[in-house]
Amino acid sequence: MNFTGEHLLYGVLGKSFVWISFATSLISTLLFLFHFSRRENPLRVIRGITRSFYILHVVSLLAVIVILYILIFRHYFEYTYVWQYSSITLPVKYIISCFWAGQEGSFLVWGICQAILGLFLIRKAGDWESPVMVIVSLSQVFVTSMLLGVTLFGLKVGSSPFILLRETYAGQTGSIFGHPDYLQYLKDGNGLNPLLENIWMTIHPPILFIGYALALVPFSYAIAAFMKKDFQGWIRPALPWVLLSLTFLGAGILLGGAWAYVSLTFGGFWAWDPVENSSLVPWLTLVASLHFMIISRRQHFGLLSAFLFSLISYILVLYATFLTRSGVLSETSAHSFGDNGLTTQLLIYLLVFIFMMLVFIVLNIRKILDYKKDEMLSKEFWMFIGSLIVALAAFQVIFTTSIPVFNKLFGTHVAPPTDNVGFYNRWQMPYALLIAAFIGISQVLNYALNQWQETLKKLYLPALLALLGSIPFFFSGIVTQFAFILFLYFILFGFFATLLNLLFHSSFPGNTGGALTHLGFMLFLLGTLITFSNSRVISTNTSRYDLGNERTNSENLMLVKSDTLYMAGFYVTYVNHSRSGNTTYYRVDFLRMREGKMSKQFSLYPSVNVHPTMGAVYNPETRHYPLMDYYTYISQVGEGPEYIVIKAIMNPFINVLWAGALLMVSGLAYATVRKIRLRRKASQ
């Protein structure tokens, strides 16, 4: 049958460029390896040819991206990917998000991020270029293979973004694809999940993928160090890349938290969802890697740990990809993709890099083991212990997150925790307490030897300030449990020790970026502690209507239009509603009684997005104050709507948490820029 109106040329070009990209990444891997093998007698012509093939790989990958964007923006719904994720009613900012809404598009984003990093490495890596680019190109072989969309020996290799809709639904009787002019029936696409129609979701995925891609670079330098037998030299060029990865990965996680806070209805920014956890764990191991690398570079101690955590961080990125995209978390996570047949391919990708890591470590273990006795009263000792605590925290998170994987591997039926937030908070609080304490102690110490008497003098002031700072929280009833009081004390201890170090340089050498990052982390912990221990639902049904059961009545408030009811110090009224596209906004005024008169404090506009095929999504609205958020969403809408049912939550100190997270990422960015400038000066 000859189908009319299809734009087949774009699909042919797209598939062709995918194959070119895959082939050139494979050739580049082999040529970089060959060039490295001739390092004693290199041929410049081989280097030039190798670089040309890699540049062709990048250009062809860019061509794939351009073609897919053309299909999306022109609404060519004959292509499955376009029909599945885009719609003519979507604004441009969300049409951009359609690109990475599916697995194929997100692999493309990941692949182009890694590919562009390879261009930077070709330009800047110097003597490390060939061995480092062997690993980068090899990773690109696997990533681009995820887009091939062919079947070899019964194994599905990749999933193409250029498959036609009629090919996807081939064989279905009675479908529109039995008509040569079927395109006249495709008036619109399925569109985005309404939850993804959010500005944070336009920014969050690409930032996160840049962080993932950057984690490949320290891995590549570590493997290159084994290949070159240069077990110390790799740390200096790899350090800025670790900082960059921490910056982007941290920013990506922060943006994901912001999306969760304004789009989901649990009233928080982090639910310890398995997919959330799988992005957090590589960040934690990169934090440990950074500190181990600094220790090893300064004191030639902890080299094995520096290698291990630089390598395992990218392994965990691959493992996160496997968890998210294999479908293994489909029953325990709201964020995971379903299984699209790439599970085996993802597993091979992961196992190849694990095998590479283990082989190089085993073959070189004696050369990277160091037996230097470390002094307890030194900065590097407390950095080392603190980094181990971070690693243990990461292990606890990934072990529990992996329960569904263990069940599938061993046929067990271990149930994951039902109360994720309570479970992980209980486990992670002791780790966070110890990390805060060790950060505070390390802030007053110099590298190498310190004097006990001088150190105790430096610790006295932050310890006293922490005690004084804890008293108001205790007597105001904000923090009452002993464990929380202890945690609060060490948070404030770490905060004041870091602040004093930043202002008065109580340790040498000074590190402004590190101090800002640690200050941000302490503020983040403070906001987390106060928010999670004091967040409470403030909506109770004081209307004359019953909502069905005791729990619903205790957490929700029914508002008939124009009625005013009391709620936690406010009087609230449902004023009106307005509609824009699929979304209906409900205006709820919050009033206070002052001198016998009602005065409006603020209005909130929680909304309901009713998607034609995906159902209703309830979007919260928040009023921000420096030390308090009032968070409201619609839980039920009546006929007309003559009434609405709202749930309102009060979140104290959550903006301190956000400020701390922002300061932490800014500190990492500052440290990255400073490290890059120092490297440039050294090279000049």
N, C-alpha and C positions, 0 to 999 in steps of 0.2 A: 504494500500500500504506500502510495506517495502522499506524505503529509504536507499540508500547505501552511505557510506562514512561519515555519520554524527557522530559527537563526542558528543553523548548524555549524557555520564557519567558526564561531566563537568557541564552541565546544571542541572542535577539532584542534584549533590553535592551543586552547588551554591544556588539553591532554598531551599535545606534542611538547609544549614547554615543560610540563611536569616530568616527562620522560627525559628531556634534555637536562633538566636540573638534577634528576636522579643520576643519570649517566656521568655528568661532569663532576658531581660530588664524589662518585666512586673512583673516577680516573684521578681526581685531585688527591684523594687519600693515598692511592698507590704511588703517584708521582712525588708527593711530599715524603713518603716513606723511602722511596728510592733516592731522593735528593739527600735525605738524612744519612742514608747508608754510605753515601760518597762524601761525607763531611770532611774527610781528610784530603780529598782531591775533588772538590765540587766543580760542576760544570755550570757556568752562568746561563747557558742556553736552556738547560733543564729547569732551572729556577724560573726563568721567564715563561717557559711553556706551562709549568705548573701553575704559576700565578694566573696566566691567561685562562686556563681551564676553570680555575676557581671563580674568577670574575665572570666568566660565562655562566657558571652555576648561579651566581647572585642575580645576574641580569635576567636569566630565564625564570627564576623564582619571582622576581619583580613583575615579569610579564604575566605570570599566572595570576598574581594578585590584581593587576590592572584589568585583566579580562574578566575575572570574577566580579570585580566592582562594576564594570560596565553592565554585566548581566543583571546585577542587583538594582542598580540605579535606573536601568531602562525597563525593569519589571518584566523580564523574559521568563514568564512562569512555566514555560515548557521544560525548564531545568528544575530538577527536584530540589536542589539546595535553595534556589531563589524562591520557589513556591512555598517551601516549608517554613522559611524564616522571615520573608519580607511581605510587605503589603503596600498598596498604593496610598493608603491613609496614613502611613507612618511619616512623621517629620524627618527631615534629613539627618538630624543627630542620631535618631534611632535606626535609620536605614544604614548608617555607618556601623552600628552595633550588630546588624544582621550578619556582617562578615564573619564575626567570631562567635555567633550564636550556636553554631553546630561544630561537630568534631573536625570536619575537614578544614573549615575556616580557621579554627584555633590552632591546628597543626601548621597552617600556613603562616600565621602570626609568629608562632614559636620558631618556625624554620627561618623566616626572614630576619628575625632578631639575631639568631645565631649566625646567620650568613653575613650580616653587616658587621658583627663583632669580628668575624674572620678577616674582613678587609682591614679593620683597625690593627689586628695582630700582624698581618702581613706588612703593614707600614711601620709598626712600632716594636715588634718583638725582637728584632735584630738576630742574634745568634740562636735564639730560641724558636725562630719562626717555623722551621721544618718539623721538629718533633711536636710542637704545640699544634700546628695545623693538621698534622696527621689525625689527632684526636677530634679536633673541631670538624674536619671533613668527614670523618667516620660517623660522628653523630648526625651530620647532615644527610648521610646516606640513609640512616634509619628514619629520620624525620620525613624526608621527601618520599621514601617508600610508602609512608602512610597515606599518600595521595594517589598512588598508582591505579588502584581499582581494578586489579586483575586477579585471576585464580591460577595458581601454579601447583600442580600435583595435589589438587584438592584443598590447598591452603589459600585462603583469601589474603591477598597482599594489598593492603591499602583500600581506601574508599575515595573515589573520585568526586570532586565537587561539580563535575561536568556531566553527570549522568542525567539523561532525559527522564521526565516524569513518566512518559509512556513506557520507558524501559523498566522503571522501578515497579510499575503496576502491570507489567506484561502478564497476560494470561488470565486477567480478571474478566469474566464474562459480564456483558451488560454495561461496561464502563464507556466513558466518552471517547476512549482511545480506539474504539472501533470505527470512528469517523475520521476521514482524512482532514477535515477542518475542525478538529476537536478544540483548537485554540480559541475559537469563538465562545466556548463555554467557560474558559478560564478567565473570568473577569477580575479576579483578585487572588492574592496568595493567602496562605494560612496566617502569616504574621508572627511577630515576636510574642513570646510569653509576656503577659502584661507586667509581671514582676520585673522584667528586664527593661521596661520602658522607664528608665531612670537615668539621670545624667551621670551618676556614679558608675553605672554599668557601662557607660560609654568610655569611661577612663580606666576603671579597675582592671579589666582583663589584659589590655596591652601592657600596662605598667607591670602587672604580675608576670607576664611572659618575658618581659625584658629582664626582670629579676631572675627568672628561671634560666634564661639563656646565659646571663652573666655568671651563674654558678658553674657553667661548663668551663670557664677560663681557668680558675684555680685548679680544677680537676685536670685540665690539659697540662698546665705547668707542672703539677705534681708527677704525672706520668712521664712528661718530658724530662724531669729531673732524674727519674730512674733510667730512662733511655740514654741520657748524657752522662750518667754517674756523677752528677753535680748535685749533691744532696743538701747543700745550703744555698746555692746561688739562685734557686727558683723562688725563694721566699720574697726577695725584694721586688721583682717585677709582678708577682702574683698578688701582693698585698693591696694595691689600689683596686684590683678587680674584685677582691673579697669585699672591700668597703662599698664599691659600686653595687654589687649584688645585694648586700645588706640594705643599702639605701632604697633601691627599687623594689626589692621584695617586701621590705617593711612598709613602703608607701602603698604597694599593692594590697597588702593585708589591711592596712588602715582604711583604704578606700572601700574595700570589701565590707569592713565593719560599718563604715558610714552608710553604705547601701543597705545593709541589714537593718540598721537603726531606723532609716526613713522609709523602708519598703515592707519589712516584715512586721508581724504584730506580737512579738514576744517582749517588746519593751526594752531590748538591750542591743548590744552591738556584736556580741559573740556568744554563740550557743554551744560551743564545743562540738559542732557538727563534724563528722568524719572527714569531709572534704575540706572544711576550714582547718582542721588539725593537720591534714597532709600538706598544706601550704605553710603552716607555722613551723613544723619540725625542721625542714631545711634551713629556715632562718635561724633557729636555735643552734643547730650544728655549725652554721657559718659563724655565729657569734663565738662559739667555742674554738673554731678553727682560727679566727682572727687573733684571739688571745694566745693560743698555742704558737702561732707563727711569730708574734711579737716576742714572746719568751724565748723561742728558739733562736731568733735572729740576734737578740741582745745577749743571751747567756749560754747559747748552744745547749739548751736543755729542753726536753719535750718535743724533739724532732719527730719521733714516731707519731705522737698525737697530732702534730701539725699536718703530717702526711695523711693520717687516717681520716681526720675530720674534713680536710679539704676534698678528699676523694669521696667520702660518704655523703657529703652534702649534695653533690650532683646525683649520686645513686638514689638519694631520697627524693630528689626532683623527679627522677624517672619512676620511682615507686609511687609517688603521688599521682603521676600521670596514669600509671597502671590502675591504681585504686579508683580514680575518677572516671576512667573511660572504659574499663573492662566490664562494668555492670555489677561488680562484686559488692558494691555499696548501695545498690539500688533500693534495698529494703531498709537501710539504716540512715540514708542521707537524702535530703531534698535537693541537693546540688549536683549529684552525680549524673553522668550520661548513662544511657542504657548500653547494653552490649551490642555493638554493630559488627561483630565478627572479627575484630582486630585483637582479641585477647591474646592469642598465641603470638602474634607479631610483637605486641607490646612486651610480652614476657621475654621473648628472645632478645629484644633491645636491652631490657633490664639485666638479663643474665649475662650478656656479652660484656657489659661494663662492670658488673660485679666480678666476673671471672678475670678481667683485665686487672682490676684493683688487687684482687687476692694474689694473683701470680706475681705481680711486681713487688708487692709487700713481702711475700714469702721468700722470693729470691734475694731480696736485699735487706732482710730483717736485721742481720748482724751489723750492717753498715749504718743503719739509722737508729739503732738502740744507743742511748747514752746513759751512763751510770754516774753522772755527776751528782754529788750530794748537794741537795738544795738547802739553803738556810731558811729556817722557819720565819725569821724576822726580815723578810725581803718582799718587795712588791711582787716579784715573779712567782713566789710560793703561793701567795694568796690569789693571784690571778689564775694560777694553775688549778688550785682547789676549786675556785669559783667556776672555772670552765668545766671541770668535771661535774659539778652540780648541775650546770646548764645541760650537759650531755645526759645526765640521769633524768632530768625533767623531760627532755626530748624523747628518751627511750620509753618512759612511762606513757607518754601521749601516743607514740606510734605503736607501742605494743597493744594497748587497749583498742586503738583504732583498727588494728589488724585482726581483731577477733573474727570477723566474717571470713577473712582469708584463711585463718587457721581452721575454721570449721569446714571450709571447702577442701582444704588440703588433707585433713586428717579425719574427716567424716564425723567430727564432734558437733555438739549442739550447745556450745557455751553461749549464753545470752549476753549481748552487750549491755552496758549500763542503761537503765531506763530513764534515770534522771541525770542526763549528761552534765548539766551545769553544776549540780551539787556534787556529783562524783569527782569530776576533774578539779573543781575548786578545792575540795578537801585534800586531794593528792598533791596538787601543785602549790598550795600555800606554804608547806614547809620548805620546798625548794626555793620559792621566791623569798622567804624570810632569810634563808642562809645566803642567798645571792646578795640581798640588800646589805646584810652584815659584812660580807667579804668585800663588797664594793667600798663600804665605808672604811674598813681597815686598810685596804690597799691604797686609798686616797692619801694617806698620811705617810706612806712608805716610799723610800727611794729604791731603785734597783740595786741589787747586791746587798751589802751589809747595812744594817741600821742599829742604832743604840736603843736599848730597852727604855732607858730613862727619858730620852728625847721623844721616843715614839709615844709613850704614855702621856706625856705632856700634850702632844698633838691630838691624842684621842679624847682628852678630858673635855675640851670645849664642845665638840659635836655631840658627845655623850650627854653633857649637861643640857644643851639646847634641845636635844631629842626628848629628854625627860620633861622639860618645861613645855615643849610643844605638844606632848601627849596629854597633859593635864586637862586642857580645855575640852578635848574630844571625850575624855572619860567622864568629867563632871557634867557635861551637857547631855550625856546619854547616847551620844552618836556611836561610840564604841564601848561595849560593856563586857563582852566575853573575854576571858583571859587570853585565849589564843590570838584573838584579834588585837588586843591591847599590846601583846608582845610583838606581833607583826607590825603594828603601827609604830612602835618604838624603833624598830630596826629600819623601817622605811625612812623615818625622820632622821635617824642616825646617819644612814647613807646619804640622804639629801644634804644635811648640814656639813658633813665631812667633804662632800663633793663641792658644795658651794664655797666653803672656806678655801679649798684647794684652788678653785678657779680664781678667787679674788686675791689670795695671798700666797699662792704657790707653795703649799705646805709639803709638796714632794717634788723631786727632780728626776727627769726633765718634765716641764709642763706640757700639757696636752689639752688644748682648748676644745678641740672637737670631741675628744673622749669625755671631758668633763661635762660638756653640754648634753652629750648622749646619755651619760649616767644620770644627770639631773632630770632629763626627760623621762627616763625609766622610773626614777623614784616618784615623780609626779603621777606617772601612769599607774604605778602600784597603789599610790595613795587614793587616786580616784577610783580604782577598781575595788579596793577594800571598802571605802565608804559607800560607793554606789551599790555593790552587791549586798552589803549587810544592812542597808537602810532603804533600798528601793521598796516601794509598797503601792498596792492598788488603792486608789482614793475614791473610786466610784462604787457606791453602794446604792442599791435601788430604794430610793425614798419616795418613789411614786406610789400611787394606789393600785398599780397593776402588777400582777404576779408574773415573773419570767419563767416559771416552770419548776425550778428546784432551788434548794438553799444556796448551793455554790454559785449558781448564775446570779441570783439576787444579791449575793454578797460582793460580787465583783463588777457588776454592770448597773447602769442607770438608764431607765427608760425616760425619754423626753418627748412629750407631745408638743407639736409645734406651738410656739409662743408661751408655753408654760415655763416657769422659772422654779428650779429646785436647788436646795442646798447641797453642797459637796465640798467637804474638807476645807472650810474657810472661804469658799467661793459660792456664788449663786450662778448656776449655769442655765442657759436657755437656748433652745433650738430655734434659730431665726428663720432660715429659708434654705433652699438648695438651688443649684444651678448646674447646667449640663454643658460639657465640652467634649464632642466626639463620643467615645464610649464611657467617659468618666463623668460621674456625678459628684459634685462637691457640696458638703453640708456645713453650713455656717453655725458654729456653736460659740456663743459669747460667754466669757467668764467675767462675772461682776463681783464687786465687793460692796458691802454696806458701810458707808461713811457718813456719820452724823445724821442717820435716819434716811439717807438717800443712796440709791444704787448708782455706782459709777463703774463703767466698763474698764476692765484691766487689759484684756486682749481678746482677740477672736481666733479660733482655730478652724481649719477647713479640712477635716478628714474626708476622704473620698472613697468611692467604690468604682473600680474599673471593670465593667462587664464585657468580657470578650465574647464575640459571637460563638466561638467553638471551644474556648478554654475555661469558660465560667467566670465567676466574679473574683476579683482580687481587692482586698481591703487595704488601702494605703493610709498609714497614720499621719498625723500632723503634730508638730512639737513646738512649744514655746520655750525659747532658751533664755535663761538667766545665768549670770556668772557662776553661781553655785547651785543651781537648781534647774531641772527641766520638767515641764508638764507635758505629758505624752498621751495623746488621745487617738482612738480609732473607733470606727463603726463596727459593731458586732452583729447588728441586725437592723434591717430597714423595713418599716411598715408600708401598708398600701398608701399610695398617694404621692410621696410618702407623708402621711400625717404624723408619723412618729418615727424616732430612731432610738436605738439602744447603743450607748457608748460605753467604752471601757477606758478609764483614765489611770495613768501611772505617774507617780512622782519619783524622779531619779535625782537624788542629791549628788553633787560633786562629779557628775558625769562629764561636765565640761572641763574639769581639772584633768580628768582622764584623757580627753581629746587633746588638751593643750600639752600634756606630757608626751603623748604619742607623736604629736607634731614636732615638739622640741627634740625628741629622740631621733626622728628621721632627719631633721635639720642638722643636728650634731654630726650624724653619719655623713651627710652631704658635705658639710664643712671639712670634716676630716679627709674625705675623698679628694676634694679640690686641693687641700693643702698638701696631701701626699703626692698628687700629680705634679704640682708646682715644684716640690722638692726634687722629684725625679728629673724634671726638665732642667733644673739648675745643675744637678749633679752630672747630667749628660753633656751639658754645655762646658 
